Amino acid sequence: MIERLREFLRTGGGQAVAIGVGVVGLAAIVWSIRSNLGPSEAASLSRERLYVCSETGKPFKVKLTAETKFPAHSPHSGKDTGYPAELCFWTKTGEVKKEPTAVLLNQAVGKRGPTFCPDCGRLVTAYNPPPMPGGKPPPTQAEYKPEE
């Protein structure tokens, strides 16, 4: 059997098959090294952040690099008016929504006072926590009482 394989590999077709198998094997090795030693999916996801344009209030994604300026350049205003967004996960009725709303915090742009979601009217804070099972929604602007 091995002798027949050697004879086949001495032919032009056999050499083409051997080269093809070698190329496929090399590609598999390169893919394996890159997927195991390259950046993790979590690291890749952490480089892309959601920002909000302070002029238009519209969200956009920013891929963070060493050259990323702050505030970031907004595609909506054409200016450097992009600030990191906080996510609001609530509806006006206090239910959890499927797609969160990107909110620009007042403190990010130098405004005083708490920030309320423009969609649901509920309090949004820095590092705004996602909903927990059985948890209460944050207060609305009407319910909000600042800590004294």
Order of alpha helices (4+ residues) and beta strands (2+ residues): alpha-alpha-alpha-beta-beta-beta-beta-beta-beta-beta
